[in-house]
Amino acid sequence: MQAVLQNRYHIQHLLGQGGMGTVWMAQDMRLNGRACVIKQLREDFFRDEDKQRAISFFEREIDMLIKLQHPYIVAIHDRFKEDDKYFLVMEYVMGEDFHTMMQRREGEPYDEEEVVGRAQEICEVLEYLHGQEVPVIYRDLKPSNIMVNVKGQIKLVDFGIARPVADENENTHVVSAGYSPPEQYWGGASPQSDIYALGATMYFLLTGKDPEPLKACSPRAINPNVSEKLDLVIQKATAQDPTQRYNSAQEFNEALLHRDYEEAPENIQAWFKRIVCGVLFVMLFIIVFYSDSIGAFFTGGQQNKPVASTTTTPSSSATNTNLSNDELKKISSPDPTFGGAAPQKDFALQVSDEKSLTDPNPPK
């Protein structure tokens, strides 16, 4: 590789190689040596037909990246052709990809909450891609294509085999074993294909192992610390039948966000039972010990008391008590103005017969 391209880009060293080309670290001498990444389309094709197809994919990647503007997608700076070779200049992401980080961790799984948080960020990118006027299918989501910069922000790189859904005549059979869904092996792809790849990537981060090709992922089978609910979410995302997966990245994101709430009903139910039992106990206590007061409240303070006998006469009262003649007159006097009270008989009729309240001639 020559040291300078376009009299501008000073090549530093090799970063890596992929199925579509070689990636170099470089400096942009026109911008005070700003770091950048230069991707060169591979040249070792056996057939001219394969080369033309690769050039078509390469050009499409460039055209696609130019249109995409998202903080989690690597930015494109330039494109050019030199000595019959094709180059793409991209943003340099100072950081590491998840595959490299897992190697450095010696296969130690990531914490579940951290994996879910990263997956939700990737769901945001997939929503953006799938939400384009012509939806874009990434088709190569895997740990080595997800960078994390020094600020902890993710970046999706390598859009070499991404394509709009409308490109039905340009299917490719390029796959990443374990991360590509079954339909991609025969050239088919849809938004559910990216969901599958994300579920498989989560499996890798939770277990430290690559997923088995063409098989639903169950990280809990390898790492018992993974919650049952998250395990079910990932199994659904990596279902072999695309129609059994989540319908969209947004739906997948919602499942990740609320995965704990579906485990809560038992706890909520137990809490609710305790509350109900406590309320019923208090109500029973009130009914048993304050039944008289409750009855008085609902009957307006009147209890069922026996009505005074209507056969009581002053004479019988006099014979049973030692009262003076003046006191006897007060008791028997029907006129309260003389210090007496209405006979008990009339009072009993008033409270026991509603008709007596309106009848001018009450019964005697």
One Martini backbone bead per residue (centre of mass of N, CA, C, O) as a GRO file, in nm:
protein
  364
    1MET     BB    1   0.094   0.039   0.025
    2GLN     BB    2   0.079   0.347  -0.022
    3ALA     BB    3   0.139   0.634   0.168
    4VAL     BB    4  -0.028   0.819  -0.050
    5LEU     BB    5  -0.354   0.958  -0.111
    6GLN     BB    6  -0.446   1.219  -0.305
    7ASN     BB    7  -0.243   1.404  -0.156
    8ARG     BB    8  -0.369   1.341   0.162
    9TYR     BB    9  -0.353   1.033   0.254
   10HIS     BB   10  -0.191   0.894   0.531
   11ILE     BB   11  -0.065   0.593   0.578
   12GLN     BB   12  -0.019   0.384   0.859
   13HIS     BB   13  -0.212   0.115   0.909
   14LEU     BB   14  -0.345  -0.189   0.966
   15LEU     BB   15  -0.670  -0.299   1.081
   16GLY     BB   16  -0.814  -0.486   0.849
   17GLN     BB   17  -1.021  -0.766   0.729
   18GLY     BB   18  -1.273  -0.848   0.489
   19GLY     BB   19  -1.500  -0.957   0.256
   20MET     BB   20  -1.474  -0.654   0.094
   21GLY     BB   21  -1.194  -0.559   0.249
   22THR     BB   22  -0.960  -0.304   0.342
   23VAL     BB   23  -0.828  -0.153   0.647
   24TRP     BB   24  -0.713   0.182   0.721
   25MET     BB   25  -0.492   0.390   0.870
   26ALA     BB   26  -0.519   0.758   0.875
   27GLN     BB   27  -0.428   1.089   0.746
   28ASP     BB   28  -0.544   1.424   0.714
   29MET     BB   29  -0.351   1.676   0.577
   30ARG     BB   30  -0.585   1.900   0.536
   31LEU     BB   31  -0.670   1.836   0.864
   32ASN     BB   32  -0.428   1.821   1.065
   33GLY     BB   33  -0.420   1.496   1.085
   34ARG     BB   34  -0.678   1.359   1.082
   35ALA     BB   35  -0.833   1.091   1.167
   36CYS     BB   36  -0.883   0.793   0.959
   37VAL     BB   37  -1.067   0.571   0.739
   38ILE     BB   38  -0.965   0.327   0.491
   39LYS     BB   39  -1.144   0.167   0.232
   40GLN     BB   40  -1.063  -0.119   0.038
   41LEU     BB   41  -1.128  -0.285  -0.229
   42ARG     BB   42  -1.104  -0.578  -0.327
   43GLU     BB   43  -0.905  -0.780  -0.585
   44ASP     BB   44  -0.931  -1.108  -0.540
   45PHE     BB   45  -1.070  -1.202  -0.822
   46PHE     BB   46  -1.160  -1.459  -1.043
   47ARG     BB   47  -1.399  -1.285  -1.150
   48ASP     BB   48  -1.537  -1.025  -1.312
   49GLU     BB   49  -1.823  -1.056  -1.202
   50ASP     BB   50  -1.744  -1.030  -0.902
   51LYS     BB   51  -1.620  -0.750  -0.920
   52GLN     BB   52  -1.871  -0.595  -1.018
   53ARG     BB   53  -2.041  -0.667  -0.775
   54ALA     BB   54  -1.857  -0.540  -0.559
   55ILE     BB   55  -1.870  -0.253  -0.671
   56SER     BB   56  -2.173  -0.223  -0.633
   57PHE     BB   57  -2.169  -0.253  -0.325
   58PHE     BB   58  -1.969  -0.027  -0.263
   59GLU     BB   59  -2.132   0.206  -0.388
   60ARG     BB   60  -2.383   0.160  -0.213
   61GLU     BB   61  -2.259   0.216   0.058
   62ILE     BB   62  -2.193   0.509   0.001
   63ASP     BB   63  -2.477   0.611  -0.074
   64MET     BB   64  -2.599   0.533   0.200
   65LEU     BB   65  -2.415   0.690   0.402
   66ILE     BB   66  -2.474   0.974   0.297
   67LYS     BB   67  -2.785   0.963   0.395
   68LEU     BB   68  -2.692   0.883   0.672
   69GLN     BB   69  -2.797   1.028   1.004
   70HIS     BB   70  -2.624   0.901   1.288
   71PRO     BB   71  -2.460   0.865   1.593
   72TYR     BB   72  -2.443   0.525   1.540
   73ILE     BB   73  -2.311   0.604   1.260
   74VAL     BB   74  -2.075   0.602   1.051
   75ALA     BB   75  -1.900   0.842   0.888
   76ILE     BB   76  -1.862   1.012   0.580
   77HIS     BB   77  -1.597   1.188   0.382
   78ASP     BB   78  -1.504   0.999   0.126
   79ARG     BB   79  -1.435   0.940  -0.236
   80PHE     BB   80  -1.238   0.714  -0.456
   81LYS     BB   81  -1.022   0.670  -0.752
   82GLU     BB   82  -0.715   0.465  -0.778
   83ASP     BB   83  -0.567   0.263  -0.984
   84ASP     BB   84  -0.839   0.093  -1.005
   85LYS     BB   85  -0.927   0.182  -0.715
   86TYR     BB   86  -1.136   0.159  -0.426
   87PHE     BB   87  -1.243   0.429  -0.197
   88LEU     BB   88  -1.311   0.488   0.161
   89VAL     BB   89  -1.387   0.760   0.381
   90MET     BB   90  -1.388   0.751   0.740
   91GLU     BB   91  -1.462   0.751   1.044
   92TYR     BB   92  -1.290   0.752   1.344
   93VAL     BB   93  -1.294   0.499   1.596
   94MET     BB   94  -1.213   0.527   1.927
   95GLY     BB   95  -1.175   0.181   1.989
   96GLU     BB   96  -1.388  -0.110   2.023
   97ASP     BB   97  -1.500  -0.413   1.964
   98PHE     BB   98  -1.677  -0.672   2.099
   99HIS     BB   99  -1.489  -0.901   2.014
  100THR     BB  100  -1.229  -0.784   2.133
  101MET     BB  101  -1.334  -0.744   2.425
  102MET     BB  102  -1.391  -1.045   2.477
  103GLN     BB  103  -1.102  -1.139   2.449
  104ARG     BB  104  -0.994  -0.962   2.682
  105ARG     BB  105  -1.207  -1.114   2.887
  106GLU     BB  106  -1.199  -1.424   2.830
  107GLY     BB  107  -1.527  -1.474   2.804
  108GLU     BB  108  -1.663  -1.282   2.991
  109PRO     BB  109  -1.956  -1.195   3.073
  110TYR     BB  110  -2.195  -0.976   3.065
  111ASP     BB  111  -2.408  -0.784   3.200
  112GLU     BB  112  -2.737  -0.773   3.158
  113GLU     BB  113  -2.792  -0.463   3.170
  114GLU     BB  114  -2.574  -0.386   2.963
  115VAL     BB  115  -2.685  -0.548   2.725
  116VAL     BB  116  -2.963  -0.416   2.714
  117GLY     BB  117  -2.864  -0.127   2.668
  118ARG     BB  118  -2.723  -0.186   2.397
  119ALA     BB  119  -2.966  -0.306   2.249
  120GLN     BB  120  -3.136  -0.044   2.259
  121GLU     BB  121  -2.943   0.121   2.084
  122ILE     BB  122  -2.963  -0.065   1.835
  123CYS     BB  123  -3.265  -0.037   1.799
  124GLU     BB  124  -3.251   0.261   1.723
  125VAL     BB  125  -3.098   0.215   1.459
  126LEU     BB  126  -3.297   0.018   1.327
  127GLU     BB  127  -3.533   0.211   1.322
  128TYR     BB  128  -3.395   0.407   1.131
  129LEU     BB  129  -3.341   0.217   0.893
  130HIS     BB  130  -3.640   0.096   0.868
  131GLY     BB  131  -3.763   0.410   0.847
  132GLN     BB  132  -3.711   0.451   0.575
  133GLU     BB  133  -3.850   0.503   0.282
  134VAL     BB  134  -3.629   0.284   0.221
  135PRO     BB  135  -3.557   0.024   0.373
  136VAL     BB  136  -3.277  -0.073   0.575
  137ILE     BB  137  -3.066  -0.358   0.569
  138TYR     BB  138  -2.791  -0.455   0.727
  139ARG     BB  139  -2.706  -0.790   0.750
  140ASP     BB  140  -2.424  -0.746   0.966
  141LEU     BB  141  -2.487  -0.812   1.262
  142LYS     BB  142  -2.209  -0.794   1.492
  143PRO     BB  143  -1.956  -0.761   1.714
  144SER     BB  144  -1.738  -0.654   1.491
  145ASN     BB  145  -1.964  -0.409   1.401
  146ILE     BB  146  -1.938  -0.299   1.708
  147MET     BB  147  -1.858  -0.002   1.838
  148VAL     BB  148  -1.662   0.150   2.114
  149ASN     BB  149  -1.591   0.433   2.237
  150VAL     BB  150  -1.434   0.635   2.476
  151LYS     BB  151  -1.744   0.738   2.554
  152GLY     BB  152  -1.944   0.475   2.513
  153GLN     BB  153  -2.019   0.478   2.213
  154ILE     BB  154  -2.184   0.356   1.953
  155LYS     BB  155  -2.086   0.191   1.629
  156LEU     BB  156  -2.170   0.131   1.308
  157VAL     BB  157  -2.010  -0.087   1.079
  158ASP     BB  158  -2.012  -0.206   0.784
  159PHE     BB  159  -2.218  -0.174   0.483
  160GLY     BB  160  -2.157  -0.385   0.248
  161ILE     BB  161  -2.457  -0.566   0.271
  162ALA     BB  162  -2.635  -0.350   0.266
  163ARG     BB  163  -2.994  -0.293   0.187
  164PRO     BB  164  -3.258  -0.226   0.022
  165VAL     BB  165  -3.561  -0.373  -0.014
  166ALA     BB  166  -3.594  -0.306  -0.330
  167ASP     BB  167  -3.336  -0.503  -0.391
  168GLU     BB  168  -3.439  -0.796  -0.515
  169ASN     BB  169  -3.202  -0.843  -0.749
  170GLU     BB  170  -2.957  -0.816  -0.500
  171ASN     BB  171  -2.886  -1.077  -0.375
  172THR     BB  172  -2.703  -1.218  -0.097
  173HIS     BB  173  -2.490  -1.491   0.050
  174VAL     BB  174  -2.373  -1.331   0.273
  175VAL     BB  175  -2.248  -1.463   0.585
  176SER     BB  176  -2.276  -1.512   0.950
  177ALA     BB  177  -2.217  -1.748   1.147
  178GLY     BB  178  -2.490  -1.730   1.390
  179TYR     BB  179  -2.607  -1.428   1.284
  180SER     BB  180  -2.756  -1.543   1.052
  181PRO     BB  181  -3.039  -1.609   0.912
  182PRO     BB  182  -3.188  -1.839   0.719
  183GLU     BB  183  -3.291  -1.645   0.482
  184GLN     BB  184  -2.993  -1.540   0.410
  185TYR     BB  185  -2.881  -1.802   0.267
  186TRP     BB  186  -3.100  -1.732   0.012
  187GLY     BB  187  -3.116  -1.389   0.011
  188GLY     BB  188  -3.299  -1.311   0.232
  189ALA     BB  189  -3.459  -1.003   0.373
  190SER     BB  190  -3.541  -0.828   0.683
  191PRO     BB  191  -3.603  -0.679   0.974
  192GLN     BB  192  -3.597  -0.965   1.118
  193SER     BB  193  -3.296  -1.017   1.055
  194ASP     BB  194  -3.178  -0.804   1.251
  195ILE     BB  195  -3.309  -0.918   1.505
  196TYR     BB  196  -3.162  -1.182   1.504
  197ALA     BB  197  -2.871  -1.065   1.518
  198LEU     BB  198  -2.914  -0.926   1.792
  199GLY     BB  199  -2.980  -1.177   1.957
  200ALA     BB  200  -2.707  -1.318   1.895
  201THR     BB  201  -2.530  -1.095   2.019
  202MET     BB  202  -2.641  -1.120   2.305
  203TYR     BB  203  -2.550  -1.406   2.349
  204PHE     BB  204  -2.248  -1.345   2.333
  205LEU     BB  205  -2.241  -1.135   2.575
  206LEU     BB  206  -2.372  -1.353   2.790
  207THR     BB  207  -2.143  -1.606   2.720
  208GLY     BB  208  -1.879  -1.585   2.517
  209LYS     BB  209  -2.034  -1.715   2.267
  210ASP     BB  210  -2.106  -1.844   1.980
  211PRO     BB  211  -2.361  -1.909   1.796
  212GLU     BB  212  -2.555  -2.132   1.658
  213PRO     BB  213  -2.643  -2.224   1.365
  214LEU     BB  214  -2.969  -2.239   1.306
  215LYS     BB  215  -3.050  -2.138   1.614
  216ALA     BB  216  -3.193  -2.083   1.890
  217CYS     BB  217  -3.134  -1.868   2.159
  218SER     BB  218  -2.998  -1.973   2.501
  219PRO     BB  219  -2.822  -1.826   2.747
  220ARG     BB  220  -2.918  -1.984   3.006
  221ALA     BB  221  -2.781  -2.259   2.924
  222ILE     BB  222  -2.492  -2.120   2.998
  223ASN     BB  223  -2.615  -1.870   3.180
  224PRO     BB  224  -2.787  -1.868   3.485
  225ASN     BB  225  -2.790  -1.543   3.529
  226VAL     BB  226  -2.999  -1.535   3.330
  227SER     BB  227  -3.296  -1.444   3.283
  228GLU     BB  228  -3.585  -1.585   3.184
  229LYS     BB  229  -3.705  -1.349   3.030
  230LEU     BB  230  -3.464  -1.280   2.846
  231ASP     BB  231  -3.444  -1.558   2.720
  232LEU     BB  232  -3.723  -1.541   2.577
  233VAL     BB  233  -3.665  -1.293   2.408
  234ILE     BB  234  -3.426  -1.419   2.246
  235GLN     BB  235  -3.576  -1.659   2.133
  236LYS     BB  236  -3.776  -1.490   1.969
  237ALA     BB  237  -3.563  -1.328   1.798
  238THR     BB  238  -3.432  -1.635   1.703
  239ALA     BB  239  -3.631  -1.743   1.530
  240GLN     BB  240  -3.659  -1.929   1.239
  241ASP     BB  241  -3.924  -1.784   1.207
  242PRO     BB  242  -3.995  -1.466   1.122
  243THR     BB  243  -4.302  -1.458   1.231
  244GLN     BB  244  -4.193  -1.523   1.543
  245ARG     BB  245  -4.089  -1.257   1.566
  246TYR     BB  246  -4.042  -0.950   1.587
  247ASN     BB  247  -4.181  -0.693   1.394
  248SER     BB  248  -3.979  -0.490   1.544
  249ALA     BB  249  -3.751  -0.292   1.699
  250GLN     BB  250  -3.956  -0.162   1.887
  251GLU     BB  251  -4.074  -0.424   2.004
  252PHE     BB  252  -3.808  -0.528   2.112
  253ASN     BB  253  -3.751  -0.288   2.298
  254GLU     BB  254  -4.005  -0.326   2.474
  255ALA     BB  255  -3.928  -0.607   2.579
  256LEU     BB  256  -3.668  -0.509   2.721
  257LEU     BB  257  -3.794  -0.286   2.902
  258HIS     BB  258  -4.045  -0.499   3.021
  259ARG     BB  259  -3.932  -0.778   3.133
  260ASP     BB  260  -4.007  -0.743   3.453
  261TYR     BB  261  -4.325  -0.698   3.453
  262GLU     BB  262  -4.401  -1.008   3.390
  263GLU     BB  263  -4.286  -1.106   3.686
  264ALA     BB  264  -4.476  -0.939   3.903
  265PRO     BB  265  -4.768  -1.051   3.965
  266GLU     BB  266  -4.705  -1.226   4.215
  267ASN     BB  267  -4.620  -0.992   4.397
  268ILE     BB  268  -4.875  -0.822   4.356
  269GLN     BB  269  -5.075  -1.034   4.452
  270ALA     BB  270  -4.967  -1.065   4.739
  271TRP     BB  271  -5.000  -0.771   4.817
  272PHE     BB  272  -5.306  -0.755   4.763
  273LYS     BB  273  -5.393  -0.973   4.964
  274ARG     BB  274  -5.292  -0.830   5.217
  275ILE     BB  275  -5.468  -0.582   5.192
  276VAL     BB  276  -5.746  -0.717   5.184
  277CYS     BB  277  -5.722  -0.870   5.452
  278GLY     BB  278  -5.685  -0.618   5.628
  279VAL     BB  279  -5.954  -0.481   5.559
  280LEU     BB  280  -6.142  -0.714   5.646
  281PHE     BB  281  -6.053  -0.721   5.942
  282VAL     BB  282  -6.138  -0.434   6.017
  283MET     BB  283  -6.435  -0.464   5.941
  284LEU     BB  284  -6.498  -0.695   6.136
  285PHE     BB  285  -6.426  -0.548   6.394
  286ILE     BB  286  -6.636  -0.322   6.365
  287ILE     BB  287  -6.890  -0.499   6.351
  288VAL     BB  288  -6.859  -0.648   6.626
  289PHE     BB  289  -6.791  -0.385   6.829
  290TYR     BB  290  -7.001  -0.166   6.650
  291SER     BB  291  -7.301  -0.251   6.587
  292ASP     BB  292  -7.479  -0.044   6.741
  293SER     BB  293  -7.367   0.212   6.606
  294ILE     BB  294  -7.430   0.129   6.315
  295GLY     BB  295  -7.737   0.099   6.353
  296ALA     BB  296  -7.786   0.393   6.442
  297PHE     BB  297  -7.683   0.528   6.184
  298PHE     BB  298  -7.895   0.387   5.978
  299THR     BB  299  -8.165   0.470   6.183
  300GLY     BB  300  -8.123   0.761   6.320
  301GLY     BB  301  -8.104   0.658   6.644
  302GLN     BB  302  -8.327   0.433   6.634
  303GLN     BB  303  -8.461   0.192   6.831
  304ASN     BB  304  -8.604  -0.109   6.929
  305LYS     BB  305  -8.852  -0.024   7.141
  306PRO     BB  306  -9.068  -0.060   7.375
  307VAL     BB  307  -9.385   0.023   7.412
  308ALA     BB  308  -9.569   0.180   7.606
  309SER     BB  309  -9.818   0.127   7.797
  310THR     BB  310 -10.175   0.204   7.748
  311THR     BB  311 -10.276   0.113   8.060
  312THR     BB  312 -10.167   0.337   8.200
  313THR     BB  313 -10.240   0.498   8.509
  314PRO     BB  314 -10.248   0.722   8.754
  315SER     BB  315 -10.353   0.530   8.972
  316SER     BB  316 -10.133   0.311   8.936
  317SER     BB  317  -9.906   0.501   8.997
  318ALA     BB  318  -9.997   0.589   9.275
  319THR     BB  319  -9.988   0.300   9.407
  320ASN     BB  320  -9.658   0.274   9.337
  321THR     BB  321  -9.623   0.564   9.461
  322ASN     BB  322  -9.485   0.852   9.650
  323LEU     BB  323  -9.692   1.099   9.559
  324SER     BB  324  -9.810   1.394   9.523
  325ASN     BB  325 -10.076   1.569   9.409
  326ASP     BB  326  -9.913   1.768   9.225
  327GLU     BB  327  -9.751   1.548   9.074
  328LEU     BB  328  -9.992   1.401   8.959
  329LYS     BB  329 -10.101   1.637   8.789
  330LYS     BB  330  -9.856   1.661   8.600
  331ILE     BB  331  -9.868   1.375   8.480
  332SER     BB  332 -10.190   1.395   8.389
  333SER     BB  333 -10.143   1.641   8.230
  334PRO     BB  334 -10.201   1.747   7.889
  335ASP     BB  335 -10.072   2.029   7.967
  336PRO     BB  336  -9.762   2.179   7.951
  337THR     BB  337  -9.832   2.462   8.089
  338PHE     BB  338  -9.864   2.294   8.377
  339GLY     BB  339  -9.603   2.095   8.377
  340GLY     BB  340  -9.674   1.878   8.185
  341ALA     BB  341  -9.764   1.583   7.993
  342ALA     BB  342  -9.828   1.384   7.763
  343PRO     BB  343  -9.961   1.111   7.726
  344GLN     BB  344  -9.825   0.807   7.657
  345LYS     BB  345 -10.036   0.718   7.455
  346ASP     BB  346 -10.007   0.945   7.245
  347PHE     BB  347  -9.701   0.904   7.189
  348ALA     BB  348  -9.718   0.616   7.086
  349LEU     BB  349  -9.895   0.686   6.838
  350GLN     BB  350  -9.699   0.884   6.697
  351VAL     BB  351  -9.447   0.667   6.664
  352SER     BB  352  -9.634   0.409   6.543
  353ASP     BB  353  -9.817   0.612   6.354
  354GLU     BB  354  -9.803   0.783   6.063
  355LYS     BB  355 -10.098   0.886   6.042
  356SER     BB  356 -10.093   1.072   6.302
  357LEU     BB  357  -9.931   1.311   6.155
  358THR     BB  358 -10.197   1.378   5.944
  359ASP     BB  359 -10.429   1.309   6.125
  360PRO     BB  360 -10.674   1.495   6.289
  361ASN     BB  361 -10.804   1.196   6.390
  362PRO     BB  362 -10.675   1.018   6.593
  363PRO     BB  363 -10.654   0.752   6.756
  364LYS     BB  364 -10.772   0.639   7.097
   0.00000   0.00000   0.00000
